Amino acid sequence: MAAPTHNPPGSTPVFKSKRELPFPLSVYQSAIGRKWVMALTGIGLLGFVVVHMVGNLHVYEGPARMHEYAETLRELGGGLMPKSLLLWVMRIGLIAMFAIHLHAAHTLKERSRKASDKADYLSGQKKYESKRDYIAANYASRTMRWTGPIIGLYVLFHLADLTWGWWLGDEYVRGDPYHNVSESLSSIPIAIIYVVANVALAFHIFHGAWSLFQSLGINNPKYNALRRNLATGLAAVVLIGNLSFPILTQAGLIDEDNRDCPINDTTGLECLTDQAESHS
């Protein structure tokens, strides 16, 4: 029996035609353009994750250094703009990048699904007659549908926990990140949340770093080993660095038992700054 060559009655095209947007927005309407956008936003987000992790390593230098690092971020832009303005511009940019990355990933997945269903129909096959080769499929790739939402929820939790202080309540001290990290991650349930979220993040980074080269058109068997090593290395560095915070806090390395400076007034913050200068 010949395979059907037309859409069944009442069906809709795989992709609905849309009015073309002006350049450069029109680039995003194509699958190739959307892959490029997803890859480039992924690179930007990965860069932020690595820089953020490296910056947080200041917590191992003590409260003074951590406070100094946080103040440096708030003072970005020097005297050319109000305090924290550039930091908030960067935050808004990251949120926009994150939203675009999620939208590109979701819409590309939907396009792929619809195209696959269309191909199955035209070939005369029913969906349940074909099986995906899950053994051959990469494990990290198959878990992207889960790691993405986990990371999104983790970002919201992380902001509510250490930026807005919703979870710490009265224990939250604005402008004292060392204290807030110590108080938050000393809680076993919160430490577990951070561990699970960062394991998901590592899987996501591995697959994202591996596949972004393909999205950018760089897909040569000669470089596959290098691509895999790069993806593995990035995921491992971020995983080890981020897991160290909850694990070592639970182990007692990050605590306030030996802290000399007060933390709840202006004098305390000045004391922290003086302490940082005395170690320089």
Order of alpha helices (4+ residues) and beta strands (2+ residues): alpha-alpha-alpha-alpha-alpha-alpha-alpha-alpha-alpha
